[in-house]
Amino acid sequence: MFLSDLSDEQKRAFISLARNFCQSDGVLAEAEDRFLEMFCAEMGLEPGTPGFEGETQELLRYFDTRKAKVSVLLELIGLGYADGNLDHAENEMVTRVASEFGISQGELSVLYDWVARQMELVQEAYELMDE
């Protein structure tokens, strides 16, 4: 939703970060793979576009504004719920990223709440579409 606002470097860093995130629990769920494809489309990247090499902490240095940092966290939280639940490893990674970004636990809770409300609205929209 917010990825198109990232710079070209940030987009490549984000796709690598998202791939690392998907692998944090040791399983790449089909829904997560679809999210990665949607992220690429939203950012104007071809599916499978190479990101930057590096560990998560190295990738975080590309996100140097509050807008970019909050965007990354919102998208990672949503990605965590792609397979229906945010597992411990994914939650831990979100918490670690937030800490590296200087986002407080209180602010992170607000971001989790926002994603939950958005997911409820999306579900409501699908229910409206049902015949």
C-alpha positions in Angstrom: 0.0 0.0 0.0 2.8 2.4 0.8 5.7 0.8 -1.1 5.4 2.9 -4.2 6.6 5.9 -2.1 10.0 4.3 -1.5 13.1 5.3 -3.4 14.5 2.8 -5.9 17.2 1.7 -3.5 14.6 1.3 -0.7 12.4 -0.8 -2.9 15.3 -3.2 -3.6 16.2 -3.3 0.1 12.6 -3.9 1.0 12.1 -6.8 -1.3 15.2 -8.4 0.3 13.9 -7.6 3.7 10.5 -9.1 2.9 12.2 -12.3 1.6 14.2 -12.6 4.8 11.1 -12.1 6.8 9.2 -14.8 4.9 12.1 -17.2 5.6 12.3 -16.2 9.3 10.0 -19.1 10.3 11.7 -21.6 8.0 8.6 -21.9 5.7 7.7 -19.9 2.6 3.9 -20.2 2.5 2.2 -19.9 -0.8 0.3 -16.8 0.4 3.6 -15.2 1.4 5.0 -15.9 -2.1 1.9 -14.2 -3.6 2.5 -11.2 -1.3 6.1 -10.9 -2.6 4.7 -10.8 -6.1 2.2 -8.1 -5.2 4.9 -6.1 -3.5 7.0 -6.2 -6.7 4.0 -5.1 -8.8 3.2 -2.3 -6.4 6.8 -1.1 -6.5 7.0 -1.4 -10.3 9.5 -4.3 -10.1 9.5 -7.5 -12.1 8.8 -10.6 -10.0 12.0 -12.1 -8.9 13.9 -8.8 -9.1 17.1 -9.2 -7.2 17.3 -7.1 -4.0 20.4 -6.3 -2.1 22.6 -8.9 -0.5 22.8 -8.7 3.2 21.4 -9.5 6.5 18.3 -7.8 7.9 20.3 -5.3 10.0 22.3 -4.2 6.9 19.2 -3.7 4.8 17.6 -1.4 7.4 20.1 1.3 6.8 18.3 2.2 3.5 15.2 3.3 5.4 16.2 6.7 6.6 12.9 8.5 7.1 10.1 8.0 9.5 7.7 7.5 6.5 9.9 4.8 5.1 10.3 3.1 8.4 6.6 3.0 9.3 5.8 1.9 5.7 8.2 -1.0 6.1 6.7 -2.1 9.5 3.1 -1.9 8.3 3.9 -4.0 5.2 5.9 -6.6 7.3 3.1 -6.9 9.8 0.6 -7.5 7.0 3.0 -10.0 5.4 3.2 -11.8 8.7 -0.5 -12.4 8.6 -0.5 -13.5 5.0 -0.7 -17.2 6.0 -3.3 -16.5 8.6 -1.1 -16.0 11.7 1.9 -14.1 12.7 4.2 -16.6 14.3 6.8 -16.1 17.0 9.8 -15.7 14.6 7.9 -13.2 12.5 6.8 -11.2 15.5 10.3 -11.2 16.9 11.7 -9.9 13.6 9.1 -7.1 13.5 10.0 -6.2 17.0 13.7 -6.2 16.2 13.2 -4.0 13.1 11.0 -1.6 15.1 13.8 -1.3 17.7 16.4 -0.7 15.1 14.2 2.0 13.6 13.7 3.7 17.0 10.0 2.9 17.0 8.7 2.4 20.6 6.7 -0.6 21.7 3.7 1.7 22.1 4.0 3.0 18.6 4.5 -0.6 17.3 1.2 -1.6 19.1 -0.6 1.2 17.2 0.8 -0.2 13.9 -0.3 -3.7 14.8 -3.8 -2.4 15.6 -3.9 -0.5 12.3 -3.1 -3.6 10.3 -5.7 -5.6 12.2 -8.4 -3.0 11.3 -7.3 -2.9 7.7 -7.5 -6.7 7.5 -11.0 -6.6 9.0 -12.1 -4.0 6.4 -10.7 -6.2 3.6 -12.6 -9.2 4.9 -15.7 -7.1 5.0 -15.2 -6.0 1.4 -14.9 -9.6 0.3 -18.1 -10.4 2.2 -19.9 -7.6 0.3 -18.7 -9.1 -3.0 -20.1 -12.5 -2.2 -23.3 -13.4 -4.0 
